[in-house]
């Protein structure tokens, strides 16, 4: 089971909710009672810990709870949540992979952009569950819906060049670049497989990780590509999304040069010692890869992950593959 702000949910349900959220269907953020319990859990955590400041990575519950308790909060992440209009302009540049179909592919770009503006406002309207839950917890909105993430300081973990010419930046915005906790040492539980992989004396190595976002079929295609390439790779699977058993059932016996694990992996250490990171575009993986100077081959599972990969691609640090074209051939 998974504990989230004091609320418990089983792995299978959690996986299903994430899948729905990633594909633009009703997910966790649309459930008022779930959000209300999480906000209450965040309020209790802040009251128990009595922090001077709350630092969070785009967590509505943490932002709302800190506002209710009048505790300063710092928000870090790549998305410009302080500017609603700019967010809309970015998200409506084209139909994201998660919503694209053969029909949208044939539509002119201008029509696709108009459709995305409609979809954007529908998604914003659907987020009223968060607003209602927050209001019932005695939160007072100022500029819905972006006020949910109202923060005292914004710390975009990206390059300022991706934003500075788009809108006026306030004094409370500081671009920090990659920001993550650096691993000081590998734990005994992780050591055996990680050390064995890192000690391989070969010219090329790969690291595959997709967090909680990567669905089973995406992991399987990545492993197939690795096997066909014959390059040693460390594959961090996500329990509840894709297991070692799932890989073996789909592929059969996995060669010795492919290291599979369902345990926590010190991503910054592994990313710094491989040639390419194969990723879903999540913040943690993108930040550790860029911080290590390691290029990325990725597939965005949801819009902000696609946004992360596109920003990295514009700097020549990544290649993003369309979700519908993610297969062993395209990965190679």
C-alpha positions as MATLAB code, in Angstrom:
seq = 'XXXXXXXXXXXXXXXXXXXXXXXXXXXXXXXXXXXXXXXXXXXXXXXXXXXXXXXXXXXXXXXXXXXXXXXXXXXXXXXXXXXXXXXXXXXXXXXXXXXXXXXXXXXXXXXXXXXXXXXXXXXXXXXXXXXXXXXXXXXXXXXXXXXXXXXXXXXXXXXXXXXXXXXXXXXXXXXXXXXXXXXXXXXXXXXXXXXXXXXXXXXXXXXXXXXXXXXXXXXXXXXXXXXXXXXXXXXXXXXXXXXXXXXXXXXXXXXXXXXXXXXXXXXXXXXXXXXXXXXXXXXXXXXXXXXXXXXXXXXXXXXXXXXXXXXXXXXXXXXXXXXXXXXXXXXX';
ca = [
       0.000    0.000    0.000;
       1.030    3.614   -0.585;
       0.722    6.323    2.042;
       0.056    9.793    0.639;
      -0.392   12.618    3.152;
      -1.560   10.071    5.703;
      -4.068    8.477    3.311;
      -3.549    4.870    2.296;
      -4.217    3.487   -1.181;
      -3.347    0.070   -2.590;
      -0.775   -0.248   -5.374;
      -3.237   -1.452   -8.031;
      -5.677    1.422   -7.460;
      -2.823    3.929   -7.392;
      -1.495    2.589  -10.687;
      -4.931    2.862  -12.286;
      -5.422    6.436  -11.081;
      -2.016    7.448  -12.419;
      -2.800    5.849  -15.772;
      -6.065    7.804  -15.979;
      -4.342   11.064  -15.021;
      -1.545   10.534  -17.542;
      -4.011    9.943  -20.373;
      -6.184   12.974  -19.649;
      -9.081   11.090  -18.058;
     -10.606   11.629  -14.624;
      -7.888   11.028  -12.064;
      -6.837   11.939   -8.554;
      -7.120   15.694   -9.079;
     -10.805   15.331  -10.008;
     -11.796   13.607   -6.745;
     -12.862   16.261   -4.236;
     -12.943   13.969   -1.202;
      -9.493   12.566   -2.017;
      -8.052   16.061   -2.390;
      -9.755   17.234    0.817;
      -8.238   14.378    2.824;
      -4.822   15.134    1.336;
      -5.075   18.838    2.177;
      -6.077   17.949    5.730;
      -3.118   15.561    5.893;
      -0.776   18.292    4.659;
      -2.170   20.746    7.236;
      -1.532   18.222   10.016;
       2.007   17.553    8.779;
       2.850   21.258    8.745;
       1.315   21.770   12.193;
       3.241   18.797   13.617;
       6.563   19.798   12.064;
       6.241   23.599   12.407;
       8.524   24.442    9.459;
       9.822   27.927    8.718;
       9.076   27.378    5.035;
       7.409   24.642    2.949;
       9.312   23.641   -0.200;
       7.365   21.509   -2.676;
       7.425   20.358   -6.285;
       4.046   21.489   -7.648;
       1.927   19.802   -4.977;
      -1.460   21.478   -4.701;
      -2.040   20.039   -1.218;
       1.214   21.482    0.144;
       0.619   24.879   -1.468;
      -2.950   25.167   -0.184;
      -2.072   23.936    3.330;
       0.795   26.405    3.652;
      -1.478   29.247    2.505;
      -4.142   28.284    5.043;
      -1.579   28.205    7.860;
       0.221   31.347    6.620;
       3.533   29.514    6.277;
       5.759   30.708    3.383;
       5.993   28.185    0.556;
       8.586   27.828   -2.198;
       7.534   26.017   -5.370;
      10.080   24.335   -7.620;
       9.448   22.764  -11.013;
       9.721   23.564  -14.727;
       6.184   24.837  -15.253;
       5.489   28.612  -15.067;
       2.531   28.350  -12.713;
       2.789   32.035  -11.863;
       1.545   33.012  -15.334;
      -1.735   31.371  -16.368;
      -1.836   32.917  -19.858;
       1.699   31.811  -20.674;
       0.875   28.288  -19.462;
      -2.061   28.190  -21.852;
       0.063   29.408  -24.767;
       2.673   26.701  -24.094;
       0.209   23.862  -23.574;
      -1.772   24.810  -26.665;
       1.127   24.809  -29.130;
      -0.039   21.440  -30.441;
      -1.952   18.326  -29.452;
       0.142   16.400  -26.893;
       1.003   12.763  -27.526;
      -1.515   11.565  -24.920;
      -4.460   13.059  -26.863;
      -3.162   12.791  -30.437;
      -4.916   10.458  -32.910;
      -4.668    9.686  -36.612;
      -7.438   12.267  -37.138;
      -5.633   15.135  -35.366;
      -2.508   14.327  -37.390;
      -4.365   15.335  -40.577;
      -5.760   18.583  -39.154;
      -3.955   21.891  -39.882;
      -1.842   23.182  -36.995;
      -4.146   26.174  -36.465;
      -7.160   23.871  -35.966;
      -5.191   21.624  -33.598;
      -4.221   24.676  -31.558;
      -7.842   25.827  -31.332;
      -8.866   22.363  -30.149;
      -6.170   22.490  -27.481;
      -7.429   25.849  -26.191;
     -10.864   24.269  -25.726;
      -9.339   21.208  -24.054;
      -7.185   23.396  -21.814;
     -10.202   25.271  -20.452;
     -12.091   22.018  -19.955;
      -9.169   20.633  -17.960;
      -9.005   23.806  -15.878;
     -12.739   23.585  -15.214;
     -12.334   19.947  -14.167;
      -9.853   21.077  -11.535;
     -12.700   22.732   -9.613;
     -12.620   19.631   -7.388;
      -9.348   20.978   -5.980;
     -10.849   24.409   -5.501;
     -13.920   23.010   -3.747;
     -11.828   20.769   -1.508;
      -9.514   23.651   -0.608;
     -12.447   25.972    0.131;
     -13.998   23.405    2.483;
     -10.661   23.416    4.332;
     -11.044   27.216    4.825;
      -8.776   28.281    1.972;
      -9.588   31.584    0.277;
      -8.782   31.814   -3.445;
      -7.581   35.034   -5.051;
      -7.203   34.285   -8.773;
      -8.630   30.813   -9.482;
      -7.395   28.390  -10.546;
      -3.730   29.413  -10.581;
      -3.948   30.751   -7.017;
      -3.914   27.170   -5.773;
      -0.176   27.235   -6.450;
       0.350   30.762   -5.154;
       3.845   30.805   -3.671;
       6.162   33.282   -2.027;
       9.040   32.169   -4.235;
       9.152   30.250   -7.506;
      12.240   28.195   -8.336;
      12.018   26.977  -11.959;
      14.355   24.022  -12.427;
      15.045   24.930  -16.020;
      17.077   27.323  -18.147;
      15.936   30.934  -18.028;
      16.380   31.229  -21.791;
      13.249   29.095  -22.215;
      11.170   31.759  -20.462;
      12.789   35.177  -20.195;
      11.683   36.437  -23.596;
       8.123   35.192  -23.068;
       6.915   37.395  -20.200;
       8.037   39.743  -17.470;
       9.691   37.864  -14.612;
       8.949   38.972  -11.070;
      11.461   39.487   -8.283;
      10.226   36.292   -6.602;
      11.275   34.080   -9.533;
      14.743   32.534   -9.543;
      15.910   30.044  -12.173;
      17.959   27.427  -10.361;
      18.628   24.796  -13.031;
      18.754   21.114  -12.003;
      17.838   20.741   -8.335;
      17.846   17.373   -6.589;
      19.329   15.619   -3.607;
      22.746   14.243   -4.488;
      23.434   10.697   -3.351;
      26.456   10.588   -1.061;
      26.835    6.833   -1.069;
      25.087    3.727   -2.339;
      23.269    1.789    0.384;
      23.970   -1.868    1.084;
      20.578   -2.817   -0.373;
      21.364   -1.095   -3.679;
      25.067   -1.823   -3.766;
      25.299   -5.283   -5.290;
      23.511   -4.760   -8.618;
      24.412   -1.075   -9.022;
      28.100   -1.590   -8.299;
      28.250   -4.614  -10.577;
      26.760   -2.579  -13.427;
      28.904    0.507  -12.852;
      32.078   -1.590  -12.640;
      31.615   -3.000  -16.154;
      34.608   -2.036  -18.291;
      32.757   -1.281  -21.525;
      32.607    1.690  -23.880;
      28.840    2.234  -23.695;
      26.188    1.893  -20.988;
      22.520    2.865  -20.747;
      20.162    3.734  -17.908;
      16.407    3.138  -18.323;
      13.962    4.634  -15.829;
      10.346    5.773  -16.141;
       9.271    6.452  -12.575;
       5.623    5.763  -11.814;
       4.529    7.033  -15.235;
       5.904    4.499  -17.663;
       3.330    1.870  -18.588;
       4.379   -1.744  -18.998;
       4.478   -1.673  -22.812;
       6.935    1.248  -22.805;
       9.343   -0.575  -20.494;
       9.088   -3.713  -22.621;
       9.935   -1.866  -25.850;
      12.931   -0.218  -24.168;
      14.267   -3.568  -22.939;
      13.770   -5.079  -26.401;
      15.850   -2.253  -27.875;
      18.618   -2.825  -25.332;
      18.724   -6.545  -26.056;
      18.919   -5.926  -29.812;
      21.653   -3.315  -29.377;
      23.647   -5.557  -27.066;
      24.607   -2.588  -24.851;
      24.770   -3.102  -21.057;
      21.893   -1.290  -19.370;
      20.518   -0.772  -15.889;
      16.710   -0.809  -15.914;
      14.859    0.641  -12.911;
      11.346   -0.801  -13.006;
       8.417    0.738  -11.125;
       6.496   -1.682   -8.872;
       2.838   -1.635   -9.800;
       3.589   -0.471  -13.340;
       6.010   -3.069  -14.667;
       7.731   -5.861  -12.774;
      10.634   -8.173  -13.590;
       8.055  -10.914  -14.053;
       6.211   -8.760  -16.622;
       9.419   -8.262  -18.608;
      10.285  -11.958  -18.551;
       6.734  -12.941  -19.547;
       6.866  -10.649  -22.581;
      10.456  -11.221  -23.666;
      11.636  -14.453  -22.099;
      15.033  -14.896  -20.502;
      16.787  -11.550  -20.158;
      20.475  -11.498  -21.178;
      23.141  -10.884  -18.534;
      23.994   -7.456  -19.916;
      20.522   -6.183  -18.905;
      20.285   -5.438  -15.173;
      16.676   -5.326  -13.933;
      15.676   -4.033  -10.512;
      12.496   -3.038   -8.698;
      14.435   -1.319   -5.909;
      15.213    2.357   -5.447;
      18.099    3.485   -7.647;
      20.456    6.449   -6.976;
      19.636    8.053  -10.330;
      22.248   10.796  -10.117;
      25.087    8.291   -9.627;
      23.940    5.948  -12.393;
      23.102    8.781  -14.825;
      26.568   10.287  -14.386;
      28.257    7.054  -15.501;
      26.237    6.088  -18.571;
      26.181    7.381  -22.135;
      22.409    7.823  -22.525;
      19.396    7.913  -20.196;
      16.160    6.429  -21.578;
      13.353    8.172  -19.732;
       9.700    9.224  -19.503;
      10.674   12.877  -19.097;
       9.873   13.120  -15.385;
      11.462   15.913  -13.378;
      13.743   13.671  -11.318;
      15.208   11.824  -14.284;
      15.558   14.876  -16.530;
      17.212   16.905  -13.782;
      19.710   14.183  -12.806;
      20.524   13.482  -16.459;
      21.074   17.151  -17.320;
      22.971   17.709  -14.083;
      25.244   14.828  -15.065;
      25.706   16.034  -18.632;
      24.106   12.861  -19.996;
      21.799   13.056  -23.063;
      18.252   11.673  -22.975;
      16.105    9.582  -25.282;
      12.592   10.017  -23.963;
       8.868    9.617  -24.357;
       6.526   11.954  -22.452;
       3.783   10.143  -20.582;
       1.959   13.384  -19.793;
       2.075   16.980  -20.980;
       4.610   18.393  -18.503;
       6.982   15.483  -19.194;
       6.673   16.187  -22.911;
       7.373   19.843  -22.041;
      10.509   18.817  -20.083;
      11.836   16.732  -22.954;
      11.062   19.395  -25.574;
      12.962   22.013  -23.557;
      15.934   19.656  -23.237;
      15.717   18.853  -26.968;
      15.852   22.554  -27.848;
      19.180   22.723  -26.025;
      20.466   19.669  -27.928;
      20.384   17.466  -24.814;
      17.506   15.126  -25.694;
      15.537   13.361  -28.388;
      11.804   12.969  -27.757;
       9.900   10.147  -29.438;
       6.135   10.379  -29.986;
       4.257    7.957  -27.715;
       2.662    6.285  -30.727;
       6.084    5.699  -32.290;
       7.770    4.353  -29.162;
       9.090    0.933  -30.153;
      12.376   -0.951  -30.061;
      13.295    0.274  -33.555;
      12.718    3.993  -32.919;
      14.529    3.801  -29.559;
      17.618    2.345  -31.252;
];
